[in-house]
Amino acid sequence: MRMPGIPKLAQFFISVAVVYALFKAPGLFLGKPVPSSLIVMYMFFAVVTILLVMTATDSSTRELFAPVRALVEDPGKKRLRNVVFALVPIATGILTYSFIKPGGEPPALLRAVHPAPPARLTAYGKSFDLNTLVNPLRSLEAKTPPLFREAVREGGEIYFANCFFCHGATLDPAPLPFTGADTIAQLSESYVFWRVVKGGPGLPSEAAPQLSSMPAWEDELSEDEVWKVILFIYDYTGNSPREWKESGRRRGH
C-alpha cells in the first residue's frame, strides 16, 4: 500500500487500521461478526505480512524505523522521549488490566464442554425438534451404499472448502479433536447439526466464559450441505453417532 507524502511509519499504522476495519466490517454492516479469537489470529498474520512488505529493502527498512531511531538517539527529542517512555508502560498496564480485571463474583455455573442443546431449533425457515431429529441422509448407508459414499464425498468437499481452516486437514487439532472417542463419538448427529448451524453465538450460558469461536453456518451452508459435512466427519474419523434410546431420551449430552 503506497501512500506518497505520508511517512512510512504512519503508512504502517494506517495499513493495520484498514485491515482491522475490514475484519470488523461484517459485524458492523452485515450483523455477522468474525469471532474475536479469529480476528486476533488474522491480525497477527496481517501485521507480519505488512512488515515483511514494508521492510523488503534496506532503504525501506531504514525509512520505516527512522522516526523510532530518531526518538531514541536524537538529543533534541529528549523531552518527547521521556514522555513516550513514561506513557508506554502506563498504557500497557491499563490495557493488560482491562483484559485480566477480576470480577466481583465467581462464575455462577460450571462450564460445559458439550452444553445441553435447546429442545427446539429454528433454522432454514422451519422448526426442528432436536429430541427426534435424525440425519435424513444416514439411512442411505444401509439402503443405498453408493449414494451414501457420494454424500460423504460431497461432505468432504464442503468441509475442506469451509471448515478445515480451523478444524484441520486431519480433523484432530487441540483442544477438541474429532478423532478419538471423547468428542463427536459422544454426540448425536442432531447435536452436531445444532452446533454447526448456530455456532458459538447460539451457545447457552453454561458454555461461558470460553465461548466457542465457531461461526454460525446457517447463512453459508444449506441444510443438506450441513448433513453431508456431518456424514463426512463421522466417516473420516471412524466414529458412529450416538443414537436415541427407546425411551426417546437423548444419549451422550
C-alpha positions in Angstrom: 0.0 0.0 0.0 1.8 3.1 -1.3 0.8 6.5 0.2 3.0 9.2 -1.3 3.8 12.0 1.1 2.9 10.0 4.2 5.8 8.9 6.5 6.5 5.2 6.3 5.7 4.5 9.9 2.4 6.3 9.6 1.6 4.2 6.5 2.2 1.1 8.6 -0.3 2.1 11.3 -2.8 3.2 8.6 -2.5 -0.2 6.8 -3.0 -2.1 10.1 -6.1 0.0 10.9 -7.6 -0.6 7.5 -7.1 -4.4 7.8 -8.6 -4.4 11.2 -11.6 -2.4 9.9 -12.1 -4.9 7.1 -12.2 -7.8 9.6 -14.7 -5.9 11.8 -16.9 -4.8 8.8 -19.0 -8.0 8.6 -20.2 -7.5 12.2 -20.8 -3.8 11.8 -22.6 -3.8 8.4 -23.9 -7.3 8.0 -24.6 -8.4 11.6 -22.2 -11.4 11.1 -19.2 -10.6 13.3 -16.0 -12.5 12.9 -15.1 -14.2 16.2 -12.6 -12.1 18.2 -10.2 -15.1 18.5 -10.0 -15.3 14.8 -9.5 -11.6 14.4 -6.5 -11.8 16.8 -5.1 -14.6 14.7 -5.7 -12.9 11.4 -4.3 -9.6 12.6 -1.1 -11.3 13.7 -0.6 -12.7 10.2 -1.7 -9.4 8.6 0.8 -7.3 10.7 3.6 -9.7 9.9 2.8 -9.6 6.2 2.7 -5.8 6.2 6.0 -5.6 8.0 7.6 -8.0 5.5 6.4 -5.9 2.6 7.5 -2.6 4.1 10.9 -4.0 5.0 11.6 -5.7 1.7 14.7 -3.5 1.1 17.3 -1.9 3.3 16.2 1.6 2.3 12.5 0.9 3.1 13.5 -0.6 6.4 15.5 2.4 7.4 12.7 4.7 6.3 10.1 2.7 8.3 12.1 2.8 11.6 13.7 6.3 11.1 11.2 8.0 13.4 11.8 5.4 16.1 15.6 5.7 15.8 15.4 9.5 15.9 13.2 9.4 19.0 15.8 7.2 20.8 19.0 8.8 19.5 18.3 12.5 18.8 19.3 14.7 21.7 16.8 17.3 20.6 14.0 14.8 21.3 14.9 14.2 24.9 11.7 15.6 26.4 9.5 13.8 23.9 11.4 10.6 24.5 10.9 10.8 28.3 7.1 11.4 27.7 6.8 8.4 25.4 8.9 6.1 27.7 6.6 7.1 30.6 3.3 6.7 28.7 4.1 3.4 27.0 4.3 1.4 30.3 1.3 3.1 31.7 -0.8 2.4 28.6 0.4 -1.2 28.5 -0.5 -1.7 32.2 -4.0 -0.2 31.6 -4.6 -2.4 28.6 -3.4 -5.5 30.4 -5.5 -4.8 33.4 -8.6 -4.3 31.2 -8.1 -7.9 29.9 -7.5 -9.6 33.3 -9.6 -7.4 35.6 -11.0 -9.7 38.2 -14.8 -9.9 38.6 -16.6 -9.4 41.9 -18.1 -12.8 41.9 -17.0 -16.3 40.8 -18.9 -17.8 37.8 -22.3 -19.0 38.8 -22.2 -22.0 36.5 -19.6 -24.6 35.7 -18.6 -24.5 32.1 -19.9 -27.4 30.0 -17.7 -28.6 27.1 -20.9 -30.1 25.4 -23.7 -27.9 26.8 -27.3 -29.1 26.6 -29.0 -28.1 23.3 -32.4 -26.4 23.2 -35.4 -28.6 22.8 -36.2 -27.0 19.5 -34.1 -25.3 16.9 -35.3 -22.7 14.4 -33.3 -22.7 11.2 -33.8 -22.6 7.4 -37.3 -21.2 7.9 -38.6 -24.1 9.9 -38.5 -25.6 13.4 -36.6 -28.8 14.3 -37.3 -31.0 17.4 -33.8 -31.9 18.5 -35.1 -34.8 20.6 -36.3 -36.7 17.5 -34.2 -35.1 14.7 -32.1 -37.5 12.6 -29.8 -37.1 9.7 -32.0 -37.7 6.6 -29.0 -39.0 4.7 -27.9 -41.6 7.3 -30.4 -44.2 6.0 -28.5 -44.3 2.7 -25.7 -46.1 4.5 -27.8 -49.3 4.7 -30.3 -48.8 1.9 -28.1 -47.3 -0.9 -24.4 -47.5 -0.1 -23.2 -45.9 -3.4 -25.4 -42.9 -2.7 -24.1 -42.8 0.8 -20.5 -42.8 -0.3 -21.3 -40.0 -2.7 -22.9 -37.9 0.0 -19.8 -38.5 2.2 -17.5 -37.4 -0.7 -19.6 -34.2 -1.2 -19.4 -33.6 2.6 -15.7 -33.8 2.4 -15.5 -31.2 -0.4 -17.7 -28.9 1.6 -15.6 -29.5 4.8 -12.3 -28.7 3.0 -13.8 -25.6 1.4 -15.1 -24.1 4.6 -14.1 -25.9 7.8 -10.6 -27.3 7.6 -9.1 -23.8 8.3 -10.0 -24.2 11.9 -10.5 -28.0 12.3 -7.5 -29.1 10.3 -6.9 -31.4 7.4 -6.9 -34.5 9.7 -9.7 -33.3 12.0 -7.6 -33.6 15.1 -6.4 -30.1 16.3 -6.5 -29.4 20.0 -8.3 -28.8 22.3 -11.2 -30.8 20.9 -10.2 -33.1 18.1 -12.9 -35.0 16.2 -10.8 -38.1 16.2 -10.9 -40.4 19.2 -13.9 -41.4 21.3 -14.4 -38.4 23.6 -15.9 -35.7 21.3 -18.3 -36.3 18.4 -18.4 -40.0 19.2 -20.3 -39.0 22.3 -22.8 -36.9 20.4 -25.9 -37.4 18.2 -26.0 -36.0 14.7 -28.8 -33.7 15.7 -26.5 -32.2 18.4 -23.7 -31.6 15.8 -26.3 -30.2 13.4 -27.3 -27.6 16.1 -23.7 -26.7 16.8 -22.8 -26.2 13.1 -25.9 -24.3 12.2 -25.9 -21.9 15.2 -22.2 -21.9 16.0 -20.7 -20.1 19.0 -23.4 -17.3 19.0 -26.0 -20.0 19.7 -24.4 -21.5 22.8 -26.3 -21.3 26.1 -24.9 -19.6 29.2 -23.2 -22.7 30.6 -20.8 -22.6 27.7 -19.3 -19.4 29.1 -16.8 -17.9 29.8 -14.9 -19.5 27.0 -17.5 -19.2 24.3 -16.7 -21.0 21.1 -15.3 -19.1 18.1 -17.3 -21.4 15.8 -19.2 -19.2 13.3 -22.9 -19.8 12.6 -23.1 -21.6 9.2 -26.9 -21.2 8.7 -26.5 -18.5 6.1 -23.5 -20.1 4.4 -24.4 -23.7 4.1 -27.7 -25.3 3.1 -29.4 -27.8 5.4 -28.4 -30.6 3.0 -24.8 -29.4 3.0 -24.6 -29.4 6.8 -25.9 -33.0 6.9 -23.3 -34.1 4.3 -20.5 -32.5 6.3 -21.7 -34.3 9.4 -21.6 -37.6 7.5 -18.1 -36.9 6.4 -16.9 -36.0 9.9 -18.1 -39.2 11.4 -17.0 -41.3 8.4 -13.5 -39.8 8.2 -12.8 -40.3 12.0 -14.3 -43.8 12.1 -16.9 -42.8 14.6 -20.6 -43.6 14.8 -23.1 -41.0 16.1 -25.0 -41.6 19.3 -28.5 -42.9 18.7 -31.8 -42.5 20.6 -32.7 -44.7 23.4 -36.1 -46.5 23.1 -37.5 -44.0 25.7 -36.7 -41.2 23.3 -34.3 -39.6 25.8 -31.0 -38.2 24.4 -27.8 -40.1 25.0 -24.3 -38.6 25.4 -25.3 -35.0 26.3 
